[in-house]
């Protein structure tokens, strides 16, 4: 019984992710999510209070997976620059390999959901911010507000991911390396 429950919940998450990434939150009614998941509409409300809760829970799941993958190969003992290079390279690869997750997370981040939810700032962003704060404290990067550093760091990563996802730009390892290196260089003093 527990496996069946997890299967339905997973099917709902998968359907919601696909539909919301493609059509937006408003373009993915619960009836369509249920139909694509192969369950009755009532099943959604067995697992989630409402569609908003489904969206928030899906975001948390995607965010946790992202953090685990992005930081798996970037131990805190590494020098700041090396850790930055690994984290941002892995984040970009993750975006390129998982376009639905990228589109969903970007949509969530810039939606009222993230403004309303204090825990909505992706943990990977907080960890990246911590990394940037360390680099700033060690005078490796510009002495500006952490939000500016974060925008300079993540901007090139997101831009290349968008080019790949929306314009079918083929991205290779050299492009990833150059983009992440350019991101770091934009932060340096």
C-alpha positions in Angstrom: 0.0 0.0 0.0 2.8 2.4 0.9 4.5 1.8 -2.5 1.2 2.5 -4.3 0.9 5.8 -2.4 4.4 6.8 -3.3 3.7 5.8 -6.9 0.7 8.1 -7.1 2.5 10.9 -5.4 5.5 10.5 -7.8 3.1 10.4 -10.8 1.5 13.6 -9.6 4.9 15.3 -9.2 6.1 14.1 -12.6 2.9 15.3 -14.3 2.9 18.6 -12.5 6.5 19.2 -13.3 6.0 18.5 -17.0 2.8 20.6 -17.3 4.0 23.5 -15.2 7.4 23.7 -16.9 5.7 23.8 -20.3 2.5 25.7 -19.6 3.1 27.7 -16.4 1.4 27.3 -13.1 -1.9 28.7 -14.4 -1.8 26.6 -17.6 -1.7 23.3 -15.6 -5.1 22.8 -14.0 -5.4 20.0 -11.4 -7.7 18.1 -13.8 -5.0 18.0 -16.4 -2.3 17.1 -13.9 -4.5 14.2 -12.6 -5.2 13.0 -16.2 -1.5 13.0 -17.1 -0.6 11.3 -13.9 -3.2 8.6 -14.6 -5.1 9.2 -11.4 -8.5 10.7 -10.4 -8.6 14.5 -9.6 -9.5 13.6 -6.0 -6.1 11.9 -5.6 -4.4 15.3 -5.7 -6.4 16.3 -2.6 -5.5 13.1 -0.8 -1.8 14.1 -0.9 -2.0 17.9 -1.0 -4.4 20.5 0.6 -4.6 22.3 -2.8 -2.7 23.1 -5.9 -0.5 25.6 -4.2 0.7 23.0 -1.7 1.4 20.6 -4.6 3.5 23.4 -6.2 5.4 24.1 -3.0 6.1 20.4 -2.3 7.2 19.8 -5.8 9.6 22.8 -5.5 11.0 21.5 -2.2 11.6 18.0 -3.8 13.3 19.4 -6.9 15.4 21.8 -4.8 16.6 19.1 -2.4 17.7 16.9 -5.4 19.4 19.9 -7.0 21.3 20.7 -3.8 22.4 17.1 -3.3 23.7 16.9 -6.9 25.3 20.3 -7.1 27.3 20.1 -3.8 28.2 16.4 -3.9 31.6 17.1 -5.4 32.4 20.4 -3.6 33.6 19.7 0.0 34.0 22.7 2.2 37.7 22.0 2.6 38.4 23.0 -1.0 39.8 26.5 -1.7 36.9 29.0 -2.4 37.7 29.5 -6.1 37.8 25.7 -6.8 34.6 25.1 -4.8 32.9 27.9 -6.8 34.1 26.4 -10.1 32.8 23.0 -9.2 29.5 24.1 -7.8 28.7 26.4 -10.7 29.8 23.9 -13.3 27.7 21.2 -11.7 24.7 23.6 -11.4 25.0 24.4 -15.1 25.2 20.8 -16.1 22.2 20.0 -14.0 20.2 22.8 -15.7 21.3 21.5 -19.1 20.4 17.9 -18.3 17.1 18.7 -16.6 15.4 21.4 -18.5 12.0 20.8 -17.0 13.4 21.2 -13.5 15.2 24.3 -14.6 12.1 25.9 -16.0 10.0 25.0 -13.0 12.5 26.3 -10.5 13.0 29.5 -12.4 9.3 30.0 -12.6 8.9 29.3 -8.9 11.7 31.6 -7.8 10.2 34.5 -9.7 6.6 33.9 -8.6 4.6 35.0 -5.6 5.2 31.5 -4.1 8.8 32.3 -3.4 8.0 35.8 -2.0 5.3 34.3 0.3 7.4 31.4 1.5 10.3 32.3 3.7 11.9 28.9 3.0 11.5 29.4 -0.8 15.0 30.7 -1.4 16.6 27.6 -2.7 19.1 26.2 -0.3 21.7 26.0 -3.1 21.4 29.7 -3.4 22.0 30.2 0.3 25.0 27.9 0.0 26.3 29.8 -3.0 25.7 33.0 -1.1 27.7 31.7 1.8 30.5 30.7 -0.6 30.4 34.3 -2.1 30.4 35.8 1.4 33.5 33.8 2.2 35.2 34.9 -1.0 34.3 38.5 -0.2 35.6 38.2 3.4 38.9 36.8 2.0 38.9 39.8 -0.4 38.9 37.5 -3.5 35.8 39.2 -5.0 34.3 42.7 -5.1 33.2 44.2 -1.8 29.6 44.7 -2.8 26.2 43.5 -1.5 25.9 39.7 -1.5 22.8 40.0 -3.8 24.9 41.8 -6.4 27.6 39.1 -6.2 24.9 36.4 -6.5 23.4 38.0 -9.6 26.9 38.3 -11.2 27.6 34.7 -10.3 24.4 33.0 -11.4 23.5 35.3 -14.3 25.9 33.7 -16.9 25.0 30.2 -15.8 21.2 30.8 -16.2 21.8 32.7 -19.5 23.7 29.7 -21.0 21.1 27.3 -19.7 18.3 29.4 -21.3 20.2 29.5 -24.7 20.4 25.7 -24.6 16.8 25.1 -23.5 15.0 27.7 -25.5 17.2 28.1 -28.5 18.7 24.6 -28.8 22.3 25.9 -28.4 24.6 22.8 -28.1 26.7 23.3 -25.0 29.9 21.4 -24.5 32.3 21.1 -21.6 34.5 23.9 -22.9 31.6 26.2 -23.0 30.7 25.3 -19.5 34.2 25.9 -18.3 34.4 29.3 -20.1 31.1 30.4 -18.7 31.9 29.5 -15.1 35.3 31.0 -15.4 33.8 34.2 -16.9 31.3 34.2 -14.0 34.2 34.1 -11.5 36.2 36.7 -13.4 33.2 39.0 -13.2 33.2 38.7 -9.4 37.0 39.3 -8.9 38.4 42.5 -7.5 
